[in-house]
């Protein structure tokens, strides 16, 4: 899949502590079947070996459905499993360094909380931005929130896809319609649902309305 063909509509960030299924693999497959268009693998509490093995298994699933797999933070893991890209935050490796390591064909995503960070990320070679947190969330208690005005300013200043993150769910997604946002990054709204496939389907459909 070419970078400019990626559909960012429903971007799932994994969290095995929240998932309603027995395995992460099952959660990811159900999410994709329901309409998740990008998968970001986040593993904060495991060894590098465990992260690598998990990434290999998840990549087999995403390849089967032709959905991009993005690895959170870990450039080495992304390269080791030939994932589609890497997502980094402001305290991780700089995006320009990540780009120099993984090359021009892979996806680089960058988290941004303000206009300055967003512009710098694009200059450094970001293919898309994760803007937020838009709302306070239990999955990232230290996240700085972004106002709607800041989001509008970022959207008008950069020409790469923007995915909003932080507290995005069925109740809040309507706030982003008509703003030129390319997708919703979801965690608990999908992966913690009793019916993951249905939750993903409902959110993707609601955003596309």
N, C-alpha and C positions, 0 to 999 in steps of 0.2 A: 504493500500500500504506500502510495506517495504521500509525502508530508502534507501537501496542499489538498489532499482528498479526505483527510481525517474529519470525522464527524464528532464534535466535542459535546453533543447534546447532553448526554448523561455519563458523567465521568466518576466512576466508583473508586474511592480510596478504601482499601481494605483495612479491617481492624478485627483481628481474630478474637479479641476480648469481647466484642459486641455481637459477633455473628450468631444467628439463630440456628445454624446447622452444625452438624458434628465436625465437619471438615471445611477448611477454607476453599478447597477445590470445588466442593459442592456449592458453596455460597457463590463463588465466582461464576460457575456455569449457570446457575439459576439466574443470576443478575444479568448475564449476557443474553440469555433466552428471553428475559423480560424487556430488554432494550438498552442496557448499558452499552455505550459505544466506545469507551476507553476504560482500561483497568490500570490503576496505579497500585503496585504492591508495596505496602508499608509494613516493615517488620522492625519494631523498636526493641523487642526483648528476646532476642535469640542470637545464637552464635553466627558467625559468617558462614560456616558450613551449613547450618540449618536454613539460613536465608537463601543460600545458593540452591539447595535441594528443593526448597519450596518454590523458588523462582522457576526452576526447570519444569516442575509439575504444572504450575500455573501457565507458563508459556505454551505448553502443549495444548492447553484448553483454549487460550486466546488465539493461537494460530489456527486451530480447527474452525473457529468462528470468524476468522479474519478481522479480529479486533486488536488494536494496538496494546501492547504491554509496556507501561512506564514503571521504572524502578525509582522509588523514593530515595534520594540522597546518595545511594551507593553506586558510583560509576563502575567500580570493579565488578559488582554483581551483574550490572546491566551488560557489560562487555562479556562476562563469563557465560551468560546464557543467550547472548545475542538478542537481547530485548530491543524493543523499538525505540526506547529513549530513556531519559533520566529527568526527574524533577528535583530541583534544588530550592532551598529557602535562602534567606538573606545571610544566615550564619553558616551555610555550607560552602563547598567549593564555589568560587565565582563562576558565573555562567560562561564567561569567555574561556576560562580554563577547562571547564567541562566540554565545551565545544571543540577545543583543540585536541582533547583526548579522544572523544567519540567520533569526530569527523562530521562532515556536512550532511550525510544522509540520515543520521539519527535525529530523533526529536529531543529538544531541550526545552523543558518547561521551568518557569521561575515564579516563585511566590512574590507578590508585591503588595505593599500596604499603602503606598502613596505614589504620587505622580513621578517624583524623582526616581524612585526605585523602578517603576515601570519603564520609564524612558531608558534608564541605564541597562536594564535587562534586555531590551530590544537592541540597543547598541551592541551588547555583548553576544548577540546571536540567538536570543530566545525565540522559539517557534510559537509559543503561546504563553499567556500569563495566567496564574491562579491569583485572583484578587480577593482579598479578605484578611481576616475573618469579617464577614458581613454582620454576623451576630455572635454573641457569646456561645460557646459550645463546650460540652463536657469532654470532648475528645482532644481539645487543645486549650487548656485553661489559661495559658499565658499569652494567647493570641491577641494581637492588637486589632481592634475593630476599625472598619473602614466605613465612612459615611457614604450615603448615596451620591452626594455632591462630588466626593473624591472619585467615586467609581465613574461618574459621568465625565469628569475631567480626564481620567485615564483613557476611557473609551474614545474620546474625541482626539486624544493626542497620539495614540498608537494604532498601527494597522494590522497587528497580529490578533489571532483569536484570544478572547478573554473568557475564562471560566470563573464563576464566582464560588467562593468557598466559605465554609463556616456557618453552621446553623441553617443549611438549605434543606427544606423539606416541603411537603405538600402545602403547608400553610403559608410559607414564605416565598415560594417560587413565583407567584403572581406579581410580586414587587419588581421583578426584573424583566417583565415583558415590555417590549417596545423600547428597550434601552440599547439594542444592538449587541447584547451579550450572546456569546456563542454556545455556552453550556453551563450546566450546574454540576458542581462537585459535591457528591453525596457520600455520607458514611452511614451513620445509624439509620437514616430515613429508609435505606434499602437493606443494608446487610443485617440489621437487627430486626427486621420485620418478620412476622411469623410466616408470611408468604413472600419471599424475596422476589420471585418472578413477577407477581402481581404488583408489588410496590414499585418495582422498576418500570413496569408497563404503564402504571398510572402516572408516574412522574414525567416520563418521557412524553406521553400523550398530552399531558397538561401543559408542558412547556412549549410544545409544538403547535398548540391551538392558536 
